[in-house]
Structure formats: structure tokens, C-alpha cells
Amino acid sequence: MPVAHKKIGVDMTIRKKQKQDKIVIDLTGPQGNAFYLLAVVKKTFARSGAPELGESICEEMKKGDYEHLVKTFDLYLGDHFILER
């Protein structure tokens, strides 16, 4: 529960650290690079024991433009990653 403090007439609330369930990817930075996103898909599915599925998703991601790539990434990995612009 946040703790409120008053100091010099300013209200300040500091919350305790919360566990992040999802990894944030900033699409405006280096992590937004299409090759980076493809690598994330491959690594994620390889670690889960389904590298063939990762390859298949990557092929689907490459069938369109960058927006298609991002939407496909989000479709398959949106439960684990947050994409930000």
C-alpha cells in the first residue's frame, strides 16, 4: 500500500516495487528493430521447446510490412511482452 508524505506543502506517494509480469519492448529504440523482434520470437519459442513454431511465426511476420510484423509479434507474444511506441 502506498505511503503518503507531506513535506514543504507537497504531497508525495511512493509505491513499493511491483513484480513485472511482462517484458517491455520500446519500438522507438534499438529493440524495435525488425531483426531484434524476430530474434526474440526465435529465442522465446526455442526456450519453450518449440523452435519450429518460432520459425513458422517468423515467416508469417516477414510476409508484410513493419506494422504486420509488429501485429503478428503481439498476436503470438502479447501475453508475455508489452510493445511501446
DRENDRENVO-845549 format. One line per 3 residues: number of its first residue (from 1); for each residue x, y, z of N, C-alpha, C. Coordinates in Angstrom, 3 decimals, padded with zeros to 6 digits, always signed. Example, Ala and Ser with C-alpha at 12.3 -4.5 7.8 and 13.67 -1.06 7.14 Angstrom:
BEGIN
1	+013.190,-005.690,+007.800,+012.300,-004.500,+007.800,+013.200,-003.300,+007.800 | +012.850,-002.250,+007.080,+013.670,-001.060,+007.140,+012.900,+000.030,+007.870;
This chain:
BEGIN
1	+000.849,-001.176,+000.000,+000.000,+000.000,+000.000,+000.894,+001.239,+000.000 | +000.600,+002.229,-000.859,+001.408,+003.441,-000.928,+001.395,+004.213,+000.383 | +002.503,+004.858,+000.642,+002.629,+005.683,+001.834,+002.667,+007.135,+001.390;
4	+001.794,+007.976,+001.938,+001.751,+009.397,+001.571,+002.557,+010.195,+002.586 | +003.315,+011.142,+002.109,+004.125,+012.007,+002.956,+003.834,+013.454,+002.601 | +003.922,+014.321,+003.589,+003.799,+015.753,+003.337,+005.100,+016.403,+003.751;
7	+005.656,+017.153,+002.827,+006.907,+017.848,+003.110,+006.869,+019.141,+002.331 | +007.018,+020.213,+003.006,+007.027,+021.542,+002.408,+005.791,+021.747,+001.527 | +004.647,+021.310,+002.003,+003.408,+021.547,+001.286,+003.224,+020.722,+000.020;
10	+004.020,+019.674,-000.187,+003.928,+018.844,-001.397,+003.512,+017.433,-000.996 | +002.476,+016.933,-001.649,+002.076,+015.541,-001.424,+002.928,+014.639,-002.296 | +003.402,+013.553,-001.731,+004.251,+012.637,-002.473,+003.830,+011.221,-002.111;
13	+003.654,+010.397,-003.121,+003.317,+008.998,-002.895,+004.368,+008.143,-003.568 | +004.943,+007.252,-002.810,+005.945,+006.328,-003.343,+005.384,+004.928,-003.174 | +005.256,+004.238,-004.282,+004.728,+002.882,-004.183,+005.876,+001.892,-004.098;
16	+005.582,+000.742,-003.552,+006.567,-000.325,-003.458,+006.755,-000.930,-004.836 | +007.944,-001.462,-005.070,+008.212,-002.116,-006.352,+007.213,-003.237,-006.572 | +006.780,-003.347,-007.828,+005.850,-004.399,-008.176,+006.503,-005.329,-009.185;
19	+006.167,-006.587,-009.079,+006.723,-007.577,-009.992,+006.193,-007.316,-011.402 | +007.085,-007.283,-012.367,+006.707,-007.122,-013.761,+006.456,-008.496,-014.362 | +005.229,-008.707,-014.814,+004.902,-009.984,-015.432,+005.311,-010.020,-016.900;
22	+005.347,-008.846,-017.515,+005.653,-008.761,-018.935,+006.923,-007.948,-019.154 | +007.631,-008.281,-020.199,+008.832,-007.547,-020.595,+008.414,-006.446,-021.558 | +008.916,-005.242,-021.332,+008.568,-004.095,-022.168,+009.593,-003.957,-023.293;
25	+009.104,-003.803,-024.520,+009.956,-003.556,-025.680,+009.583,-002.198,-026.241 | +010.555,-001.293,-026.281,+010.354,+000.050,-026.826,+010.593,+000.004,-028.329 | +009.520,+000.138,-029.094,+009.635,+000.049,-030.552,+010.342,+001.252,-031.163;
28	+010.501,+002.331,-030.399,+011.184,+003.513,-030.932,+012.690,+003.446,-030.741 | +013.163,+002.449,-030.017,+014.595,+002.302,-029.775,+015.157,+001.116,-030.533 | +016.376,+000.724,-030.183,+017.038,-000.390,-030.870,+016.259,-001.707,-030.793;
31	+015.480,-001.892,-029.742,+014.702,-003.118,-029.600,+013.522,-003.169,-030.566 | +013.202,-002.038,-031.171,+012.108,-002.004,-032.131,+012.515,-002.454,-033.520 | +013.785,-002.750,-033.690,+014.306,-003.220,-034.960,+013.653,-004.555,-035.326;
34	+013.272,-004.709,-036.576,+012.598,-005.933,-037.019,+013.433,-007.177,-036.733 | +014.740,-007.085,-036.926,+015.604,-008.246,-036.690,+015.632,-008.615,-035.209 | +015.570,-007.606,-034.340,+015.532,-007.866,-032.904,+014.241,-008.609,-032.541;
37	+013.109,-008.127,-033.062,+011.829,-008.761,-032.761,+011.786,-010.201,-033.272 | +012.334,-010.430,-034.447,+012.401,-011.797,-034.985,+013.255,-012.689,-034.080 | +014.361,-012.154,-033.593,+015.236,-012.923,-032.706,+014.537,-013.249,-031.382;
40	+013.747,-012.311,-030.874,+013.005,-012.557,-029.634,+012.034,-013.723,-029.826 | +011.350,-013.738,-030.957,+010.413,-014.832,-031.243,+011.172,-016.159,-031.288 | +012.259,-016.197,-032.040,+013.023,-017.444,-032.163,+013.517,-017.937,-030.807;
43	+014.096,-017.035,-030.010,+014.635,-017.421,-028.696,+013.531,-017.860,-027.749 | +012.422,-017.141,-027.761,+011.327,-017.467,-026.851,+010.775,-018.858,-027.121 | +010.543,-019.160,-028.391,+009.981,-020.467,-028.715,+011.020,-021.584,-028.619;
46	+012.281,-021.273,-028.857,+013.332,-022.281,-028.684,+013.435,-022.673,-027.205 | +013.359,-021.672,-026.320,+013.426,-021.956,-024.875,+012.217,-022.747,-024.391 | +011.089,-022.571,-025.062,+009.884,-023.289,-024.636,+009.801,-024.676,-025.271;
49	+010.804,-025.026,-026.068,+010.835,-026.354,-026.678,+010.077,-026.463,-027.987 | +009.756,-025.317,-028.591,+009.015,-025.344,-029.855,+009.687,-024.453,-030.901 | +010.949,-024.762,-031.259,+011.657,-023.898,-032.214,+011.004,-023.855,-033.594;
52	+010.339,-024.941,-033.989,+009.679,-024.966,-035.299,+008.531,-023.953,-035.345 | +007.811,-023.833,-034.247,+006.724,-022.862,-034.170,+007.284,-021.443,-034.254 | +008.405,-021.206,-033.590,+009.056,-019.896,-033.669,+009.449,-019.546,-035.088;
55	+009.991,-020.501,-035.811,+010.376,-020.286,-037.206,+009.149,-019.987,-038.063 | +008.071,-020.711,-037.816,+006.837,-020.503,-038.563,+006.265,-019.105,-038.313 | +006.301,-018.664,-037.070,+005.813,-017.326,-036.732,+006.690,-016.262,-037.385;
58	+007.989,-016.463,-037.385,+008.901,-015.518,-038.035,+008.605,-015.409,-039.525 | +008.326,-016.527,-040.162,+007.980,-016.497,-041.586,+006.711,-015.678,-041.811 | +005.728,-015.853,-040.930,+004.494,-015.063,-041.035,+004.779,-013.578,-040.808;
61	+005.644,-013.269,-039.852,+005.989,-011.873,-039.561,+006.623,-011.188,-040.773 | +007.370,-011.948,-041.564,+008.088,-011.390,-042.720,+007.234,-011.259,-043.971 | +005.978,-011.680,-043.925,+005.112,-011.640,-045.106,+004.549,-010.261,-045.412;
64	+004.742,-009.301,-044.533,+004.167,-007.980,-044.756,+005.147,-006.882,-044.399 | +004.607,-005.710,-044.154,+005.435,-004.567,-043.777,+005.732,-004.606,-042.274 | +006.354,-003.540,-041.783,+006.746,-003.481,-040.376,+005.522,-003.576,-039.464;
67	+004.432,-002.915,-039.818,+003.226,-002.966,-038.986,+002.693,-004.395,-038.884 | +002.734,-005.128,-039.987,+002.318,-006.535,-039.975,+003.220,-007.334,-039.040 | +004.516,-007.071,-039.110,+005.485,-007.760,-038.262,+005.161,-007.520,-036.791;
70	+004.906,-006.263,-036.429,+004.620,-005.907,-035.039,+003.298,-006.527,-034.588 | +002.282,-006.464,-035.415,+000.977,-007.029,-035.047,+001.054,-008.545,-034.877 | +001.827,-009.200,-035.729,+001.991,-010.652,-035.615,+002.750,-010.999,-034.345;
73	+003.796,-010.230,-034.048,+004.537,-010.423,-032.795,+003.579,-010.330,-031.616 | +002.769,-009.274,-031.601,+001.838,-009.046,-030.497,+000.784,-010.149,-030.419 | +000.349,-010.645,-031.554,-000.643,-011.716,-031.579,-000.137,-012.961,-030.852;
76	+001.112,-013.319,-031.112,+001.659,-014.543,-030.542,+002.350,-014.358,-029.197 | +002.916,-013.184,-028.947,+003.682,-012.983,-027.712,+003.156,-011.837,-026.845 | +001.988,-011.327,-027.173,+001.419,-010.221,-026.417,+001.115,-010.547,-024.960;
79	+001.000,-011.818,-024.634,+000.776,-012.206,-023.246,+002.053,-012.135,-022.404 | +003.203,-012.016,-023.083,+004.482,-012.030,-022.390,+005.294,-010.734,-022.555 | +004.951,-009.957,-023.584,+005.690,-008.738,-023.878,+004.723,-007.565,-024.058;
82	+005.168,-006.387,-023.648,+004.426,-005.159,-023.880,+005.200,-004.366,-024.912 | +004.543,-004.004,-026.004,+005.180,-003.185,-027.040,+004.776,-001.738,-026.816 | +005.768,-000.854,-026.787,+005.528,+000.584,-026.598,+006.070,+001.370,-027.761;
85	+005.365,+002.493,-028.079,+005.844,+003.430,-029.104,+006.039,+004.777,-028.468;
